Amino acid sequence: MDMQALLQQAQQMQQQLVEAQQALDEAEVEGTSGGGLVKVKLNGRGQVEDITVAPEAVDPGDAAETAQTVADLVLAAIRDAESQVERLQQEKMGPLTQGMGGMPGGGGIPGLPGF
């Protein structure tokens, strides 16, 4: 076993992980609902950055119904954006966790038994 090669491989994987995390930090996804009446922007880590509700979503004649409808639309838009974040995270982080031995929890170092 070549320890220098193993160390280089670990350093390379660490750099790739840092780059993937930075890409997620900089990413932005948008979820929508109600045909675009509600838009939710999340960063690549799944944190809500912005919520936009179009004025057309509000019925001034029925405040109670409008409030419930808007709440439902916001929830649907968040869920839409979250599914996009999950896909993005898998795209950026999936190859790295597979490269770490594919063990549960992402642990392991390829070629090194027991790690």
Backbone hydrogen bonds, N-H to C=O, Kabsch-Sander energy under -0.5 kcal/mol:
donor,donor_aa,acceptor,acceptor_aa,energy
3,M,1,M,-0.9
6,L,2,D,-2.1
7,L,3,M,-2.6
8,Q,4,Q,-2.4
9,Q,5,A,-2.3
10,A,6,L,-2.2
11,Q,7,L,-2.4
12,Q,8,Q,-2.5
13,M,9,Q,-2.4
14,Q,10,A,-2.2
15,Q,11,Q,-2.3
16,Q,12,Q,-2.4
17,L,13,M,-2.2
18,V,14,Q,-2.3
19,E,15,Q,-2.4
20,A,16,Q,-2.4
21,Q,17,L,-2.5
22,Q,18,V,-2.2
23,A,19,E,-2.3
24,L,20,A,-2.0
25,D,21,Q,-2.2
26,E,22,Q,-1.9
27,A,23,A,-1.1
29,V,42,L,-2.8
31,G,40,V,-3.0
33,S,38,V,-1.7
36,G,33,S,-0.7
37,L,33,S,-0.8
37,L,34,G,-0.6
38,V,33,S,-1.9
39,K,52,T,-2.5
40,V,31,G,-2.8
41,K,50,D,-2.9
42,L,29,V,-2.5
43,N,47,Q,-2.3
44,G,24,L,-1.3
44,G,27,A,-1.2
46,G,43,N,-2.2
49,E,41,K,-3.6
50,D,41,K,-1.6
52,T,39,K,-3.1
54,A,37,L,-3.2
54,A,52,T,-0.5
57,A,54,A,-2.1
58,V,55,P,-1.8
59,D,57,A,-0.5
62,D,59,D,-1.8
66,T,62,D,-2.5
67,A,63,A,-2.6
68,Q,64,A,-1.8
69,T,65,E,-2.6
70,V,66,T,-3.0
71,A,67,A,-2.2
72,D,68,Q,-2.4
73,L,69,T,-2.5
74,V,70,V,-2.7
75,L,71,A,-2.3
76,A,72,D,-2.3
77,A,73,L,-2.4
78,I,74,V,-2.5
79,R,75,L,-2.3
80,D,76,A,-2.1
81,A,77,A,-2.4
82,E,78,I,-2.8
83,S,79,R,-1.9
84,Q,80,D,-1.4
85,V,81,A,-2.2
86,E,82,E,-2.5
87,R,83,S,-1.8
88,L,84,Q,-2.3
89,Q,85,V,-3.1
90,Q,86,E,-2.3
91,E,87,R,-2.3
92,K,88,L,-2.4
93,M,89,Q,-3.3
94,G,89,Q,-0.6
94,G,90,Q,-1.7
97,T,93,M,-2.2
98,Q,94,G,-2.1
99,G,95,P,-1.6
100,M,96,L,-0.5
100,M,97,T,-0.6
101,G,98,Q,-1.1
102,G,97,T,-1.3
103,M,107,G,-1.0
106,G,103,M,-2.4
107,G,104,P,-0.6
112,L,109,I,-1.9
115,F,112,L,-1.8
